[in-house]
Amino acid sequence: MTTPETLDTVGLDEDVWDAPLASGPLDAIVHVPGSKSLTNRYLVLAALADAPGRLAGALRSRDTLLMADALRALGTRIEDAPGGDWVVWPASPHAPATISCGLAGTVMRFLPAVAALADGAVRFDGDAGARRRPMGPVLDALRILDVHVEEHGVPGCLPFTVTGRGGVRGGHIDVDASGSSQFVSGLLLAAARFDHGLTLRHIGPTLPSLPHIDMTVQLLRSAGVEIDDSRPAIWQVTPGPIRGRDVRVEPDLSNAAPFLCAALVAGGTVRVPGWPAETTQPGGLLPDILERMGATAALEGDVLAVSGTGAIHGLDLDLHAAGELAPTIAALAALADSPTRLRGIAHLRGHETDRLAALAAEITRLGGQVEETSDGLVITPRPLTSGTVRTYKDHRMATAGALIGLAVPGVRVEDVATTAKTIPDFVGLWSGMLA
């Protein structure tokens, strides 16, 4: 990951986008694409299932295309279907294979356990930024399960090779998932295919993004997998089949965040159709957060409507369960009428970039005041000025810059195309919201 010491040495990308200024209150409907987190979990389960399945509403973005290609490399047949759906024909994972992870944490952390089921070597690598993201807990867990893992660079990081024997015995493992909930989800997703299942215990001091683990547990149960999560920080998966089935993917609620937050910045109302009445997505916490910051939020059928007046209030917020919302909330906080403290997000230092350092650097670059704490940020609003927001190849840094640009003339966003990681046409959706 990019560190605080190296942030100022990162050169600007030549592709710089002029973030549009809001000309007045908004009145928009934004159709947000499907959830990346759900799409990639559904793809893994479908690849390991006992029958074909269809994914309707699946997200087509860089991360999900990388996941689909990786599963194809392991022998799964994934076909395009009318309406943009995917039909998945499962097969036993095979080797040798090479997996390109890009910057996708879900690919690099979900698929090593799947690769361990193959008979042979599967090599994993990714973008330069991915080689700095922590992988050690997953690799150590596989070694405990008697899977051979060879690392080819920095210990506990990409690149590495997993060499399986055609199956994994399973058993009991302890994992420190303080750095990412994906360490837990990646092992649980394949655990029903282990000979003896898996009992996984989290032993670290903190467990971030618990809703993402709840999402994994719910999807496993809906696919017929028996999983016991009745004890805190312990998950027990019984060996057995994973049921092939047809599913529909919810919209990505975290990707909806910058659009809904735009209503607070510019005033007016933004509506997102397809909002679920109940969800395991961390983005489901957003309406309550925005109401605390001055918005009104109402679910009308399956349409979430968020309205604002242009006034934004600071708050003290623990984002431990929904750290992926932090860049968006930090952008709002920079435009608020009082200070904001964001807590419980130390794990964001291990994302596409060190998000805490990056947010502090870029908001400060525009004239704001941000202090990094041990587990978050304190943002004190100051008048912001024009400037270029660097993104460090992080999609959420780009959308945060766009949000600030609604209120601050002359804001430019470097490498806005990085949003394709999870939103295929962010610029088009953003422009359409403002039209």
C-alpha positions as CSV (number, residue, x, y, z in Angstrom):
1,M,0.0,0.0,0.0
2,T,1.0,3.6,-0.4
3,T,2.4,4.9,2.9
4,P,2.2,8.4,4.4
5,E,5.9,8.8,3.6
6,T,5.4,8.1,-0.1
7,L,2.2,10.0,-0.8
8,D,3.8,13.2,-1.7
9,T,6.2,11.5,-4.1
10,V,3.4,9.9,-6.2
11,G,3.3,11.5,-9.6
12,L,0.0,12.7,-11.1
13,D,-1.6,10.5,-13.8
14,E,-2.0,12.3,-17.1
15,D,-5.7,11.5,-17.1
16,V,-7.3,14.3,-15.0
17,W,-11.0,14.9,-14.9
18,D,-12.7,18.3,-14.2
19,A,-15.2,17.4,-11.4
20,P,-18.5,19.2,-12.3
21,L,-19.8,21.9,-9.9
22,A,-23.5,21.5,-8.9
23,S,-25.5,24.3,-10.5
24,G,-28.5,23.9,-8.1
25,P,-30.5,21.4,-6.1
26,L,-30.6,17.9,-7.5
27,D,-33.7,15.9,-8.6
28,A,-32.3,12.6,-9.9
29,I,-32.8,8.9,-10.1
30,V,-29.6,6.9,-10.2
31,H,-29.6,3.2,-11.1
32,V,-26.6,1.8,-9.3
33,P,-25.1,-1.4,-10.7
34,G,-25.0,-4.7,-8.7
35,S,-22.9,-5.3,-5.6
36,K,-19.3,-6.2,-6.2
37,S,-19.2,-8.0,-2.8
38,L,-22.2,-10.1,-3.6
39,T,-21.3,-10.8,-7.2
40,N,-17.9,-12.2,-6.4
41,R,-19.2,-14.3,-3.5
42,Y,-21.9,-15.7,-5.7
43,L,-19.4,-16.4,-8.4
44,V,-17.2,-18.4,-6.0
45,L,-20.1,-20.4,-4.6
46,A,-21.5,-21.1,-8.1
47,A,-18.1,-22.4,-9.3
48,L,-18.0,-24.8,-6.3
49,A,-21.7,-25.8,-6.6
50,D,-23.3,-29.2,-7.5
51,A,-25.3,-27.8,-10.4
52,P,-25.3,-24.8,-12.8
53,G,-26.6,-21.5,-11.7
54,R,-27.5,-18.1,-13.1
55,L,-26.5,-14.7,-11.7
56,A,-28.9,-12.0,-12.6
57,G,-28.0,-8.4,-12.1
58,A,-24.3,-9.3,-11.6
59,L,-21.9,-6.4,-11.7
60,R,-19.6,-6.2,-14.7
61,S,-16.6,-4.2,-13.4
62,R,-12.8,-4.8,-13.3
63,D,-13.0,-6.7,-10.0
64,T,-15.8,-9.0,-11.0
65,L,-14.4,-9.6,-14.5
66,L,-11.1,-10.6,-12.8
67,M,-12.9,-13.0,-10.6
68,A,-14.8,-14.6,-13.5
69,D,-11.5,-14.9,-15.5
70,A,-9.8,-16.4,-12.5
71,L,-12.5,-19.0,-12.0
72,R,-12.4,-19.8,-15.7
73,A,-8.6,-20.4,-15.4
74,L,-9.5,-23.0,-12.7
75,G,-11.9,-24.8,-15.0
76,T,-15.3,-23.2,-14.4
77,R,-17.4,-22.4,-17.4
78,I,-19.0,-18.9,-17.2
79,E,-21.1,-17.8,-20.1
80,D,-22.8,-14.6,-21.0
81,A,-26.6,-14.8,-21.1
82,P,-29.3,-12.4,-22.4
83,G,-29.9,-9.4,-20.2
84,G,-26.3,-9.3,-19.0
85,D,-26.6,-12.3,-16.7
86,W,-23.9,-14.9,-16.2
87,V,-24.6,-18.7,-16.3
88,V,-22.0,-20.6,-14.3
89,W,-21.2,-24.3,-15.0
90,P,-19.2,-25.6,-12.0
91,A,-16.2,-27.9,-12.3
92,S,-13.6,-29.3,-10.0
93,P,-10.8,-26.8,-9.7
94,H,-7.9,-27.8,-11.9
95,A,-4.2,-26.9,-12.2
96,P,-1.8,-25.7,-13.4
97,A,-3.3,-22.2,-13.6
98,T,-2.3,-18.6,-13.3
99,I,-4.6,-16.1,-11.5
100,S,-4.4,-12.4,-12.2
101,C,-5.8,-10.5,-9.2
102,G,-5.4,-6.9,-10.4
103,L,-6.2,-4.8,-7.3
104,A,-9.1,-7.0,-6.3
105,G,-8.9,-8.1,-2.6
106,T,-11.8,-10.5,-3.2
107,V,-9.8,-12.4,-5.9
108,M,-6.5,-12.6,-4.0
109,R,-8.2,-13.6,-0.7
110,F,-11.1,-15.7,-1.8
111,L,-9.4,-17.9,-4.4
112,P,-6.3,-19.4,-2.6
113,A,-8.6,-21.8,-0.7
114,V,-10.4,-22.7,-4.0
115,A,-7.0,-23.3,-5.7
116,A,-6.0,-25.6,-2.8
117,L,-8.8,-28.0,-4.0
118,A,-6.9,-28.4,-7.3
119,D,-4.3,-31.1,-8.0
120,G,-1.3,-29.0,-8.9
121,A,0.2,-25.5,-8.8
122,V,-1.8,-22.3,-9.1
123,R,0.2,-19.0,-9.2
124,F,-1.3,-15.7,-8.0
125,D,-0.1,-12.2,-8.8
126,G,-1.6,-8.8,-9.3
127,D,-1.0,-5.1,-9.9
128,A,2.0,-3.4,-8.2
129,G,-0.4,-2.0,-5.5
130,A,-1.8,-5.5,-4.8
131,R,1.7,-6.8,-4.0
132,R,1.6,-4.5,-0.9
133,R,-1.8,-5.8,0.4
134,P,-1.6,-8.2,3.3
135,M,-2.2,-11.9,2.6
136,G,-0.4,-13.6,5.4
137,P,-3.3,-14.9,7.5
138,V,-4.8,-16.8,4.5
139,L,-1.5,-18.3,3.4
140,D,-0.7,-19.3,7.0
141,A,-4.1,-20.9,7.4
142,L,-3.7,-23.0,4.3
143,R,-0.3,-24.2,5.5
144,I,-1.9,-25.3,8.8
145,L,-4.4,-27.3,6.6
146,D,-1.4,-29.0,5.0
147,V,-1.5,-27.1,1.7
148,H,1.8,-26.2,0.2
149,V,2.3,-22.4,-0.3
150,E,5.4,-20.8,-1.8
151,E,5.9,-17.1,-1.6
152,H,7.9,-15.4,-4.3
153,G,8.4,-11.8,-3.0
154,V,7.6,-10.0,0.2
155,P,6.5,-12.6,2.8
156,G,2.7,-12.6,3.3
157,C,2.0,-10.8,0.0
158,L,1.6,-11.5,-3.7
159,P,3.0,-13.2,-5.7
160,F,2.7,-16.7,-4.4
161,T,1.9,-20.2,-5.6
162,V,-0.6,-22.6,-4.0
163,T,0.0,-26.3,-4.8
164,G,-2.9,-28.6,-3.9
165,R,-3.4,-32.3,-3.9
166,G,-6.9,-32.5,-5.2
167,G,-8.5,-31.8,-1.8
168,V,-8.1,-30.2,1.6
169,R,-8.5,-32.1,4.8
170,G,-10.0,-29.2,6.8
171,G,-10.1,-29.1,10.5
172,H,-9.5,-26.3,13.1
173,I,-7.6,-23.1,12.5
174,D,-7.0,-19.8,14.3
175,V,-6.8,-16.7,12.1
176,D,-6.0,-13.1,13.0
177,A,-8.4,-11.2,10.7
178,S,-7.8,-7.8,12.2
179,G,-6.4,-6.6,8.9
180,S,-9.4,-7.7,6.8
181,S,-12.7,-9.6,7.1
182,Q,-11.9,-11.1,3.7
183,F,-9.4,-13.4,5.4
184,V,-12.4,-15.1,7.1
185,S,-14.7,-15.0,4.2
186,G,-12.2,-16.4,1.8
187,L,-11.7,-19.6,3.9
188,L,-15.4,-20.0,4.7
189,L,-16.5,-19.9,1.1
190,A,-14.6,-23.0,0.2
191,A,-14.8,-24.8,3.5
192,A,-17.8,-27.0,2.7
193,R,-15.7,-28.7,0.1
194,F,-12.9,-29.6,2.6
195,D,-12.9,-33.2,3.7
196,H,-13.7,-32.4,7.3
197,G,-15.2,-29.0,6.9
198,L,-13.7,-26.1,8.9
199,T,-13.8,-24.6,12.3
200,L,-12.3,-21.1,12.1
201,R,-11.6,-18.9,15.2
202,H,-10.7,-15.2,14.9
203,I,-7.9,-14.5,17.5
204,G,-7.1,-10.8,16.7
205,P,-7.8,-7.7,18.8
206,T,-10.4,-6.4,16.4
207,L,-12.6,-7.7,13.6
208,P,-13.5,-5.0,10.9
209,S,-16.4,-5.1,8.5
210,L,-18.3,-7.8,10.3
211,P,-21.3,-7.3,8.0
212,H,-19.2,-8.7,5.1
213,I,-18.7,-11.9,7.1
214,D,-22.4,-12.0,7.9
215,M,-23.0,-11.6,4.2
216,T,-20.8,-14.7,3.5
217,V,-22.6,-16.7,6.2
218,Q,-26.0,-15.8,4.8
219,L,-25.0,-16.7,1.2
220,L,-23.6,-20.1,2.4
221,R,-26.8,-20.9,4.2
222,S,-28.9,-19.9,1.3
223,A,-26.8,-22.4,-0.8
224,G,-27.6,-25.2,1.6
225,V,-24.3,-25.1,3.5
226,E,-24.5,-25.9,7.3
227,I,-22.6,-23.2,9.2
228,D,-22.7,-22.5,12.9
229,D,-21.8,-18.9,13.9
230,S,-23.5,-19.0,17.3
231,R,-20.3,-18.4,19.2
232,P,-18.6,-15.0,18.9
233,A,-15.7,-14.9,16.4
234,I,-16.0,-18.7,15.7
235,W,-17.5,-20.2,12.5
236,Q,-18.0,-24.0,12.0
237,V,-18.7,-25.2,8.5
238,T,-19.9,-28.8,8.0
239,P,-18.7,-30.6,4.9
240,G,-21.3,-31.1,2.2
241,P,-22.5,-29.9,-1.2
242,I,-23.1,-26.3,-2.2
243,R,-26.4,-26.0,-4.0
244,G,-26.4,-24.6,-7.5
245,R,-29.2,-22.1,-8.0
246,D,-30.3,-18.9,-9.7
247,V,-29.8,-15.6,-7.8
248,R,-30.3,-11.9,-8.3
249,V,-27.6,-9.5,-7.1
250,E,-28.6,-6.4,-5.1
251,P,-27.4,-3.0,-6.1
252,D,-24.1,-2.0,-4.6
253,L,-25.2,0.1,-1.6
254,S,-21.6,1.4,-0.9
255,N,-21.3,2.5,-4.5
256,A,-24.6,4.3,-4.1
257,A,-23.1,6.4,-1.3
258,P,-21.5,9.2,-3.3
259,F,-24.7,9.8,-5.3
260,L,-26.9,9.9,-2.2
261,C,-24.4,12.1,-0.4
262,A,-24.6,14.5,-3.4
263,A,-28.0,15.5,-2.1
264,L,-26.5,16.8,1.1
265,V,-23.8,18.8,-0.8
266,A,-26.0,20.3,-3.5
267,G,-29.4,20.1,-1.9
268,G,-32.4,18.5,-3.4
269,T,-33.2,14.8,-3.7
270,V,-31.4,11.7,-5.1
271,R,-33.2,8.4,-5.4
272,V,-31.7,4.9,-5.8
273,P,-34.1,2.1,-7.0
274,G,-33.7,-1.5,-5.9
275,W,-32.7,-0.6,-2.3
276,P,-33.4,-3.8,-0.2
277,A,-35.6,-3.7,2.9
278,E,-33.0,-5.9,4.6
279,T,-29.4,-6.4,3.6
280,T,-26.0,-7.6,4.9
281,Q,-24.2,-5.0,2.8
282,P,-22.4,-2.5,5.0
283,G,-23.8,0.3,2.8
284,G,-27.2,-0.5,4.4
285,L,-26.0,1.7,7.3
286,L,-25.8,4.7,5.1
287,P,-29.4,6.2,5.5
288,D,-29.0,6.5,9.3
289,I,-25.5,8.1,9.0
290,L,-26.8,10.6,6.5
291,E,-29.7,11.6,8.7
292,R,-27.3,12.3,11.5
293,M,-25.4,14.6,9.1
294,G,-28.5,16.6,8.2
295,A,-30.4,14.6,5.5
296,T,-33.8,13.1,5.4
297,A,-34.0,9.5,4.1
298,A,-37.1,7.6,3.2
299,L,-37.6,4.1,1.7
300,E,-40.5,4.3,-0.7
301,G,-41.1,0.7,-1.8
302,D,-37.7,-0.3,-3.1
303,V,-36.6,3.3,-3.8
304,L,-34.4,5.1,-1.2
305,A,-34.8,8.8,-1.4
306,V,-32.2,11.1,0.3
307,S,-32.9,14.8,0.5
308,G,-30.7,17.6,1.7
309,T,-30.6,21.4,2.0
310,G,-26.9,21.9,1.4
311,A,-26.2,22.0,5.2
312,I,-23.9,19.2,6.5
313,H,-23.3,18.5,10.2
314,G,-20.2,16.9,11.6
315,L,-20.5,13.9,13.8
316,D,-18.5,11.3,15.9
317,L,-18.9,8.0,14.0
318,D,-17.6,4.5,14.5
319,L,-17.2,3.0,11.0
320,H,-15.7,-0.3,12.2
321,A,-18.5,-2.2,10.5
322,A,-18.6,-0.2,7.3
323,G,-15.1,1.1,6.6
324,E,-15.6,1.3,2.9
325,L,-17.9,4.2,3.5
326,A,-15.1,6.2,5.1
327,P,-13.8,8.1,2.0
328,T,-17.3,9.3,1.1
329,I,-18.1,10.3,4.7
330,A,-14.7,12.1,4.9
331,A,-15.5,14.1,1.8
332,L,-18.8,15.2,3.3
333,A,-17.1,16.0,6.6
334,A,-14.7,18.3,4.8
335,L,-17.7,20.4,3.7
336,A,-19.6,20.2,7.1
337,D,-20.3,23.0,9.6
338,S,-18.5,21.3,12.5
339,P,-15.7,18.8,13.1
340,T,-16.1,15.1,12.4
341,R,-14.3,12.1,14.0
342,L,-14.2,8.8,12.2
343,R,-13.2,5.8,14.4
344,G,-12.6,2.1,14.0
345,I,-11.0,2.2,10.6
346,A,-7.4,1.4,11.2
347,H,-7.7,-1.5,8.7
348,L,-8.1,1.0,5.9
349,R,-4.4,1.4,5.8
350,G,-4.2,-1.9,4.1
351,H,-6.6,-1.2,1.2
352,E,-5.8,-0.2,-2.4
353,T,-3.8,2.6,-0.7
354,D,-3.4,3.7,2.8
355,R,-6.8,5.4,2.7
356,L,-6.3,7.3,6.0
357,A,-3.1,8.9,4.8
358,A,-4.5,9.5,1.4
359,L,-7.6,11.2,2.6
360,A,-5.6,13.4,5.0
361,A,-3.2,14.3,2.2
362,E,-5.8,15.2,-0.4
363,I,-8.3,17.1,1.8
364,T,-5.4,19.0,3.2
365,R,-4.1,19.7,-0.3
366,L,-7.5,21.5,-1.0
367,G,-7.1,23.6,2.2
368,G,-8.8,21.4,4.7
369,Q,-7.6,20.3,8.1
370,V,-7.3,16.5,8.8
371,E,-5.5,14.7,11.6
372,E,-4.8,11.0,11.5
373,T,-5.4,9.1,14.7
374,S,-4.5,5.5,15.6
375,D,-7.7,4.2,14.2
376,G,-9.2,7.0,12.1
377,L,-9.4,10.7,11.2
378,V,-10.4,14.0,12.8
379,I,-11.7,16.4,10.1
380,T,-12.1,20.1,10.9
381,P,-13.8,22.0,8.1
382,R,-11.9,24.8,6.5
383,P,-12.7,26.8,3.3
384,L,-11.6,24.6,0.4
385,T,-9.9,25.8,-2.8
386,S,-9.4,24.4,-6.3
387,G,-6.8,21.7,-6.8
388,T,-6.2,18.2,-8.1
389,V,-7.2,15.2,-6.0
390,R,-4.8,12.4,-6.3
391,T,-6.4,8.9,-6.2
392,Y,-3.5,6.5,-5.9
393,K,-5.4,4.1,-8.1
394,D,-8.1,3.8,-5.5
395,H,-11.7,4.1,-6.8
396,R,-13.1,5.5,-3.6
397,M,-10.6,8.3,-3.5
398,A,-11.9,9.3,-7.0
399,T,-15.5,9.3,-6.0
400,A,-14.6,11.3,-2.8
401,G,-13.0,13.9,-5.0
402,A,-16.0,14.1,-7.3
403,L,-18.2,14.7,-4.2
404,I,-16.1,17.6,-3.0
405,G,-16.1,19.0,-6.5
406,L,-19.8,19.5,-6.4
407,A,-19.3,22.4,-3.9
408,V,-15.8,23.6,-4.7
409,P,-15.0,25.2,-8.0
410,G,-11.9,24.0,-9.9
411,V,-11.5,20.6,-8.3
412,R,-9.9,18.0,-10.7
413,V,-9.7,14.3,-10.1
414,E,-6.7,12.3,-11.2
415,D,-7.3,8.9,-12.9
416,V,-11.1,8.9,-12.5
417,A,-11.1,5.8,-14.7
418,T,-10.0,3.8,-11.6
419,T,-13.7,3.9,-10.6
420,A,-14.2,1.1,-13.2
421,K,-12.9,-1.2,-10.4
422,T,-16.5,-1.3,-9.1
423,I,-18.6,1.2,-11.2
424,P,-18.2,0.7,-14.9
425,D,-19.5,4.2,-15.9
426,F,-19.1,6.4,-12.9
427,V,-18.6,9.6,-15.0
428,G,-21.7,8.9,-17.0
429,L,-23.8,8.2,-14.0
430,W,-22.4,11.3,-12.2
431,S,-23.1,13.5,-15.2
432,G,-26.6,12.1,-15.6
433,M,-27.4,12.9,-11.9
434,L,-26.4,16.5,-12.5
435,A,-28.2,16.9,-15.9
